[in-house]
Amino acid sequence: MIFAVFGVKEYILLALAIVLVLLAIASVFLFFRKKILQRFALLRYFYPIIRKTAVYYDFYLINQLEIQLGTNETLFIDHMLFGDKYIYVISDYLYRGTLTGNPQDSKWILKNKKGQEIMVDSPLLKNKQLLQKLSVRTSLDHATFIGITLVSNDTKITDLEVNDNQNFIIDTRDFTKLILKIEGRDI
C-alpha cells in the first residue's frame, strides 16, 4: 500500500538523501565542535567565578557585551565588571598547558600537555587593543578601565612577567584577590 504512490527506487533515494543530510549535519558539528564546546565551557567555567565576586562585593556585571563601533566593526567583551573605582574588562580563555610570551609579542606559545607547541594570538595585546577602542568609544579616560585576561587553572602562567597597572593575565584562583587589590588603590 505504501509503495502505491512511490516506487521502491524513490524510497531508496529518499532514504539515501536523509542519510546524506544527517552525515552533513554531523560533519558540520564535528568541524565546529571545538568552538561550540569551548564556548559552553567558558560560560560554565568562568561565569560563576566572576558572578560570585560581583554578587559578594555588590558590583555590577554584564556578560557577553557587544558594542557597535562603526558600520562594520563591533567590540565583543566577555565580561564587564563595574567596581567602586574601576571598570574591569575581562576576556576569558580556556587554555590547557603552559603559556609563554613577551608583552610586546603578537603571538605567544601554548605548549600543551603532549609537548606540542601551538602559536596563539597574544591575549594581553588583544585586551589592550580592546581597552583602547572601548576608551575611545565611551569617551572615558583610559585609566578608568582595567583589562584582565582570565585563563583556566590548567594554564601555567608563572613564567610570564606581563602584568602592569592596567592590564593583567591571571588564572581564576587569583581573580577575586586581584579585584580587591586594585579596588584598594588610591585614586
Salt bridges, closest charged atoms under 4 A:
GLU73 OE2 - LYS133 NZ 3.01
ASP78 OD1 - ARG39 NH2 3.77
ASP92 OD2 - HIS79 NE2 2.57
ASP121 OD1 - LYS107 NZ 2.60
ASP154 OD2 - ARG96 NH1 2.08
ASP164 OD2 - LYS128 NZ 3.79
ASP171 OD2 - ARG173 NH2 2.66
ASP174 OD1 - LYS177 NZ 3.39
